[in-house]
Amino acid sequence: MVEGVDKAWTWIRNLWDETAMRKAGKVIDRSDPFAVVEADDDRSKWDPINGAYNGWILPLINPRTNPAHLFATAPQQALKMPTGKQGEWVDDASVRAAFGSRGVRPEGQKFLGHQFFSVLHMEHPKAGKWTMSTVDDHAREHVNDVEVGNFTMGYLVKVGRWEM
């Protein structure tokens, strides 16, 4: 299990930002190790940042290189939808298509939701009751707002057909 898989993107981006700031002779005073430096948002940095991220995290989560059953968690963030303002940053069309019905996507690298066989959206809308919906699943039936009291029995056994 990888808890907080979204932190990998933040860590790589912060490392890049810190290195760039140091090279520019600037000092970063940060108390939160996962804070993102937004002062210098140079778009030319995304290729090396994505390269570093993909080289580090993808071999760990790719089913071709890691045959384990891997469960990863990430908090959600609101989808960034186009508003028509010039120069605005929005989520890619493929991300909006995958997560548009939910209005949220996994926090972290924008394509994180495409890097797993199964992507589930869990909500806690009622006191004590969790619901689960399938955002994407390449091998199993999709479920929508199914009440899940126990993830093992409600998903792994019932939907994923794991044997106890």
N, C-alpha and C positions, 0 to 999 in steps of 0.2 A: 504494500500500500504506500502510495506517495501522498502524504497530506500536504496541501498547499502547493500543488504543482505550479500555480501561478507565480510563486516566488522566484522560480528559475529565470523568467524573463526580466523581472525587476532587478534581480541580482546582476545579470549580465549587462543590462542597460546602465545601472548605476556604476558598475566597474568601468564601462566605456566613458561615461560622463566624468567620473573622477579622474581617469587617466587624461582625458582631453583638458580638463580644468587645470590639472597639475602642469601639463605641457605648456599651457597658456600663462602659467605663473599665478593662477587664481587659487584661493583657498576655499575649501568646502567645509563649513561648520555644520555638521549634521548629527543630531542625537538619535534619529531613527535610521537604522541601517538599511531599511527598505524604502526610504524616501527617494523620490525621483527628482533629479535636477531638471527643471524646465527652463532655466534661464537661457540656455543656448540650444535651441531645437533645430539644429542643422540637419536637413533631410539626407545629406550625403552620408551620414553616419549609419543609416539603417542597413545597408548591405553588410558591413562588417559586424554590426550587432546581431543581425539575423544569422550570419555565418557562424559566429561564436556560439549563439544559442543552439542552432541546429547541430553543430558539431559536438556539443556537450550533452544536451538533453535528449535529442532524438534517438541516439543509440540505446539509451536507457528505457525509453517507452515504446520503441518500435517492436511490434510482435515478430518481425523477421530476425531481429538481433537479440531479443529478450523473450524467450518462450514462456515466461511465467504469466500467471493470471495477475494482471496489474490493475489496481483500482487507484484512481487519482481523484483528489478533491480540489476544488477551487471555489472561491466565493464568486458571486455573480456581479456583473456590472451592466448598467443600462446600455442597450445598443445605441450607437451613434448614427442616427438616421439623417439623411440629407434634408436641409431646411431651405436650400437655395442660396445661402450666403456664399459669396465668392471666397475661395481659399480655405473653406472649412474642412476639417478632418472628419471623415465618416468611416464607419466600418465597411469593408469590401462587400460587394454585392453577394458573394458566396456566403459570407458570414451572416449578412442580413437575411438571406434566403433560408439558411439553416435554423436560425434562432428567432426569426421575425415573429412567429406565432407566440413566443414567450416574452419577447421584448427585452430579454437579457441574454448575455453570453458569458462564458467563463472569463473571469478576470485573468490578465496575463497576456502572453503573445496572442495576437489576433486570430491566428489559425489553430490555437490550442484545441478548440472543439472539433477540428477535423483530424486530429492526430490519434484518435482512439477508435476501436471498433464500435463501442457502445458509448453513447453520451446520454446521460439521464439528467433530468431537472427535478430537484427535490424542493418542495415547498412545505412550510409549516403554517398554513393559513388558519387553522383552527387549533385551539388549545389542546395539546397532547396528540394531535393527529398530523401525521406527515402524509403528503401525497407525492406521487412520482409520475412523471411523464417521460416518454422516450422522445428525445430530440433526434437521435440518429442511432440506428442499430443495424449492422450489416448481416446479422445472422439470426436474429430473434424477432418475435412478434412485437409490435409497438403497443404501448399502453398509454393511456391518457388520463391524468388526474386520478390514478388508482390509489386508494388509501393503503398505506404501508405501515404496519405497526412494527415490523421486524424486517430489516433489509435482507437478512439471510433467507428467511422463509418467503418473504414477499417478492423478492426478485431473483436471488440466486437459485432457489429451488423451484419456485413456481414458473418464472419466465425463462431463466437461464438453464433450467433442467439439470441443475447440479443434484447429485445424489447424496443423501445424508448417510 
